[in-house]
């Protein structure tokens, strides 16, 4: 085990705000993950017609005025909802908060495609005359938009920015917040990830052109990681923002502590635009484990990245077997099988869905797994039904993205 | 359009741009921005809506003409009379 750290150098999660296609807060999300309830539905989108998607059903007017909704972006709205919910969940008094010492760090897969598509569609009605192009375009598409909208809504004057990291974005937002707390740049971090991807036809069309857009007569069965009959990604929107604090601050105010973030790693494949590398995923998981100073045998739950693509899933399985093969103790699950791929939100949202395991000792399953692909053999994959286990001390969360970005986060049951 | 219809049109555009505001007591002769929360980006939305819906171009130098409801109707009437 690593040497014990001072409480000022330990970062804990004290609040969770989220919206997923099957839940608008952690309790609801968790309940549906344990009940096997998917959130995938049929959805109509410009040029594509009917597709399958994960749409969030939170009430944006809970924290925003109608004018703010008109002016801002869907990602901004998701981020505001999640940030406000996280602060409420952490029982932080917004007025008492030192807003200059609060930072907003959000992972994104992409931003601006939705707004650009909308504007081009709009000027098409005017024969592409750019004098009809909106003056709202630039503030909507700047890459910091979702995090910036949070600061406008909450009056936060500390730093805010997004971290573009493809589908590893959620984990990387979390890691950035942790690092800024350790550097004493802020006292409170609103960290996680968001995605508005379902409002962009281009993202659906892009996956379709790659031959990697999931289809199924029953929308709820479309996302099938590790199943022999999987046929691609289900595009979803979503968001998850954590309140992160130094343990010393959290203890001082008597905060509820969900878990401690003890390890993380980020690396790059440097091999391909799309296809992942098992070798670098192995390296990433090992880097994170080494940072904590634990062995693979100490991990109790592994939340896999598996998106349901033919090519990607076996690579992650191979990487997990290589790291955990000699330690067949950890149970594995997959959250995308319920909610699809929430892109920039995925890492954070999927971690959130597993945090209650520290309390209830239940591993939520991977659903839609009828025929395990022989290319994806994994020990202790929790299939279709939740599994009660005896020990949950460490959870490892994988999130990988295009251009070969890998991220791993390890959280630990909180103990003083 | 009659002057009354023009005023109605302007109010409808404003209602769409600032949907949270109550416009029922808007005074005709007091600058709109003194009565409701309407910033410069919202104002540009009014200009854009006039362009998109009615093909009316309001040059920047004339923006001042759209300060009150009365002055807006007076400015737009010759441009919208035939609509």
Interface residues (C-beta under 8 A of the other chain):
Chain A: X65 X66 X67 X70 X71 X126 X131 X132 X134 X135 X136
Chain B: X17 X18 X19 X20 X41 X42 X44 X45 X48 X51 X52
